[in-house]
Amino acid sequence: MNKIFSTVPWAAGSNIYEVNIRQYTPEGTFTAFSEHLPRLKDMGVEIIWLMPVTPISKKGRLGSLGSYYACSSYTSVNPEFGNYDDFRKLVQQTHALGMKLIIDWVANHTGLDHHWTKEHPDWYIRDAAGNFTERNGWKDVIDLDYSNKLMRAELIKAMQFWVTEFEIDGFRCDMAHLVPLDFWQEAREKCDQLKPLFWLAECEVPSYHDVFDASYAWHWMHVSEQQSRGEKTLHDIREVLHSYSQYPDGALKLFFTTNHDENSWNGTEYEKYGKATNAWAVFSATWKGLPLIYSGQEIPNFKRILFFDKDTIGWEKPLQLHSFYQTLLALRKNNPALITGETFILPTENSEAIMAYLRRSGERIVLVLLNLSQNEKCKVAVKHEWLSGKYQSVFSGMNYSFASEENFELLPGEYLLYESI
């Protein structure tokens, strides 16, 4: 690509919180969700990502409410969530608290009764019999035809609508790799002319970083889950992380232990990671990239949330992990070592149970020690010249003086996090 896009300054060291509006409150509306904004601000959330806000097709609907990702219009609001004014107010309230808001954009396909099916049936892929079709095995959607220039132009106009009318701050682009890269390039050029935006791709194709600021760390997530089951090792995970280090300069990876797909279809983070769940959350917030938190992780949430039917998240007071995430996100916000710093993986004798690494920017250093085993209590000796100095435990607040070689002991799933002072 000839065009080089710059990441908006507020995104590079940020974090993302995914909102499942339908399940977030008993009401399942923008207005009801907005009451949680001050709490999320206090937790340290900076970017709110809303799952699709568009109306859901009724034809072919799965379950009683259908999939967010089977839309019937690109420029309307799902009436179950509210109206245009409710959405506009939510964006304004988010901005007033100093946070940003991005929306989910589903460009590969529409629902079966999207109004384009009647107005512009030639904008869709057809099978040999001339019927609308879908190439990925989903039953409730049909694929758009990206050889049609008129469709492309109208879809970009629809994206611009949300920027001009509501002043959203960016897009999370669903299954981005199924859509031609040159479409995304044109969409970004035209949308960014209205306002500099943040672009997140649900894909793991390095070339898509020609357009997108961030992409999913799906490979890391799958291998880390396999490691928790004993099918892969931390060596395999380090190999994945090395592959990410070969991405284009400035490319950000999105790390997560769960999201809407993972929770509903593959199990909660606790089902996947067991005792190491919170240790992997610490990793997600301290490795180079962006961390994602999904609705309810701060409870914590131990249930699989239904995807196609109403299933309200079970909020409890006090939220047991609010301060956990608050501490992690504050560290990211305030310590440049986690944003622009170098990363050095520390060798340990227990390298298949322990992930140990240093992040450093100038005089600022962060030490991360994670026991990612399910059963093994580990003694760990780490050695590096960066280590020597005064540190504070990020979670306990206690101060320590470290030499260039130190010994630690971690229980299964335990995490230790220190920053230089």
Secondary structure, DSSP 8 states (H G I E B T S, - for coil): --------TTTTT--EEEE-HHHHSSS-SHHHHHTTHHHHHHHT--EEEE---S-B-STT--TTT--TTSBS-SSS--TTT--HHHHHHHHHHHHHTT-EEEEEE--SEEETT-THHHH-GGGB-B-TTS-B--SSS-SSEEEB-TT-HHHHHHHHHHHHHHHHHH---EEEETTGGGS-HHHHHHHHHHHHTTS--EEEESS--GGGGGT-SEEE-HHHHHHHHHHHTTSS-HHHHHHHHHHHHTS-TT-EEEE-S--HHIIIII--HHHHHGGGHHHHHHHHHHSSSEEEEETTTTS---S---SSS-------SS-TTHHHHHHHHHHHHH-GGGTT-EEEE---TTTTTEEEEEEEETTEEEEEEEE--SS--EEEEEE-GGG-EEEEETTT--EEEE-SEEEEEE-TT-EEEEEE-
